[in-house]
Amino acid sequence: MSLTQRVKLAQELHDGIAQDLVGLGYGLDSLLFQEDDETKRAALRSVRFDINTLIEKVRSEILELRTERNEQELLGSQPELTYELNKVFSEIINNVTEHSHATRLDVTFIDNGIGGATQVENHYGIPGISERIMALGGHVDIHSDFTGTNVAISLDLLTP
C-alpha cells in the first residue's frame, strides 16, 4: 500500500472511528457526572477506561499508517515479522486472560535454527525472559542445541 493510500486510510480512521470513540467517551463522562449510585459509576468508569484504551490503539494505528516505510519491506523482514507476531501473540494472550476462564497458560516456541540460545556474559535477553516470567510466578525452560531452540513457558493465571 502506498504512503498516499495509508495517509488516506489514517485520515478516514481519524475522522470516523477515532472521533466516534471520543464522542462516546464524552457521553459516558456526562453519565458519570449525573450518576449517584457508586456501583453504576464504577461500571461506567470501567467502560470509559476501555474506550480510552481503544482511542489510544486507533491513534497508534493512525501514526503507523502515516509513517513512511520502505515499500520493499515484506513480511519476511525482521521488523515487520516482529511487529505482526507481537500483535498476534498479544491478541491470543488477551483472549486467554479475558475470555477463556483458564487458570494456566503454557506457551512453547520451537525453531529449527542452529541453537546457541545460552546465557552469555553482558547479554540480557535470556535472563530478561526468565526474570519476567518468574516475576509473573511462572517457569521458563530453554533447551538449545544444533537442532534448534525450544522455549517453554508455564504460568498460573489469576482467576477472575
C-alpha positions in Angstrom: 0.0 0.0 0.0 1.5 3.4 -1.0 2.1 6.1 1.6 -0.7 8.2 -0.1 -3.2 5.3 0.4 -2.0 4.8 4.0 -2.4 8.5 4.8 -5.9 8.5 3.3 -6.8 5.5 5.4 -5.4 7.2 8.5 -7.5 10.3 7.8 -10.6 8.1 7.5 -9.8 6.4 10.8 -9.3 9.7 12.5 -12.4 11.4 11.1 -14.5 8.3 11.6 -13.8 5.7 14.3 -11.5 7.9 16.4 -13.9 10.8 16.6 -16.8 8.4 17.3 -14.9 6.9 20.2 -14.1 10.3 21.6 -17.8 11.2 21.3 -18.8 8.0 23.2 -16.3 8.9 25.9 -17.8 12.4 26.3 -21.2 10.8 26.6 -20.0 8.5 29.3 -18.4 11.4 31.1 -21.8 13.1 31.2 -23.5 9.9 32.5 -20.8 9.6 35.1 -21.3 13.1 36.3 -25.0 12.5 36.7 -24.9 9.1 38.3 -25.0 8.8 42.2 -25.0 5.0 42.5 -21.4 4.0 43.2 -21.8 0.6 41.6 -23.1 2.1 38.4 -20.4 4.7 38.5 -17.7 2.0 38.8 -19.2 0.2 35.8 -19.3 3.4 33.7 -15.7 4.2 34.7 -14.6 0.8 33.5 -16.3 1.3 30.2 -14.7 4.8 30.0 -11.2 3.3 30.5 -11.9 0.7 27.8 -12.9 3.5 25.4 -9.7 5.3 26.3 -7.7 2.2 25.5 -9.4 1.9 22.1 -8.7 5.5 21.4 -5.0 5.0 22.1 -5.0 1.9 19.9 -6.6 3.8 17.0 -4.2 6.7 17.4 -1.3 4.3 17.4 -2.6 2.7 14.1 -3.1 6.2 12.6 0.5 7.0 13.4 1.7 3.7 12.0 -0.2 4.4 8.8 1.2 7.9 8.5 4.8 6.7 9.0 6.7 6.3 5.7 8.1 2.8 5.3 10.3 1.3 2.6 7.7 -0.1 0.2 10.1 -3.1 -0.5 9.6 -4.3 3.1 8.0 -7.7 3.1 6.6 -9.8 6.0 9.9 -11.6 6.0 11.8 -8.6 7.1 12.6 -8.8 10.8 10.8 -5.6 12.0 7.6 -6.4 10.1 7.7 -10.1 11.3 8.3 -9.0 14.9 5.5 -6.4 14.7 3.0 -8.8 13.2 3.8 -11.7 15.6 3.7 -9.3 18.6 0.1 -8.3 17.5 -0.9 -11.9 17.1 0.5 -13.1 20.4 -0.9 -10.1 22.2 -4.4 -10.9 20.8 -4.1 -14.6 21.8 -3.0 -13.7 25.3 -5.7 -11.1 25.7 -8.3 -13.7 24.6 -7.0 -16.2 27.1 -7.0 -13.8 30.0 -10.2 -12.0 29.2 -12.5 -14.8 27.8 -11.2 -18.4 28.4 -11.5 -18.6 32.2 -8.2 -20.5 32.0 -6.2 -21.0 35.2 -2.9 -21.9 33.5 -1.1 -20.9 30.3 1.6 -22.9 28.6 3.4 -21.5 25.6 6.1 -23.2 23.6 8.3 -21.7 20.9 10.3 -24.1 18.8 12.6 -23.2 15.9 14.8 -25.3 13.7 17.8 -23.0 13.8 21.4 -23.7 14.8 20.8 -23.4 18.5 23.1 -21.4 20.7 20.4 -19.8 22.9 22.6 -19.8 26.0 23.3 -17.2 28.6 26.2 -15.0 27.6 28.0 -12.5 29.7 26.8 -8.9 29.2 23.8 -10.1 27.2 20.5 -9.9 28.9 17.9 -11.4 26.5 17.6 -14.8 28.1 18.0 -13.6 31.7 15.3 -10.9 30.9 12.9 -13.6 29.7 13.5 -15.7 32.8 13.1 -12.7 35.1 9.9 -11.5 33.5 8.3 -15.0 33.7 9.5 -15.6 37.2 8.1 -12.2 38.3 4.7 -13.5 37.0 5.1 -16.6 39.1 5.8 -18.8 36.1 8.6 -21.0 34.9 10.6 -20.9 31.7 12.7 -23.8 30.3 15.1 -23.1 27.4 16.7 -26.0 25.6 19.0 -25.2 22.7 21.3 -27.5 20.6 22.3 -27.9 17.0 18.7 -28.9 16.0 17.3 -25.6 17.2 15.8 -24.0 20.3 12.8 -24.8 22.4 11.5 -22.2 24.9 8.7 -23.5 27.1 6.8 -21.0 29.4 4.3 -22.1 32.0 2.4 -19.9 34.4 -0.7 -19.9 36.5 -3.3 -17.3 35.7 -5.2 -15.2 38.3 -8.7 -16.4 38.5 -11.3 -13.6 37.7 
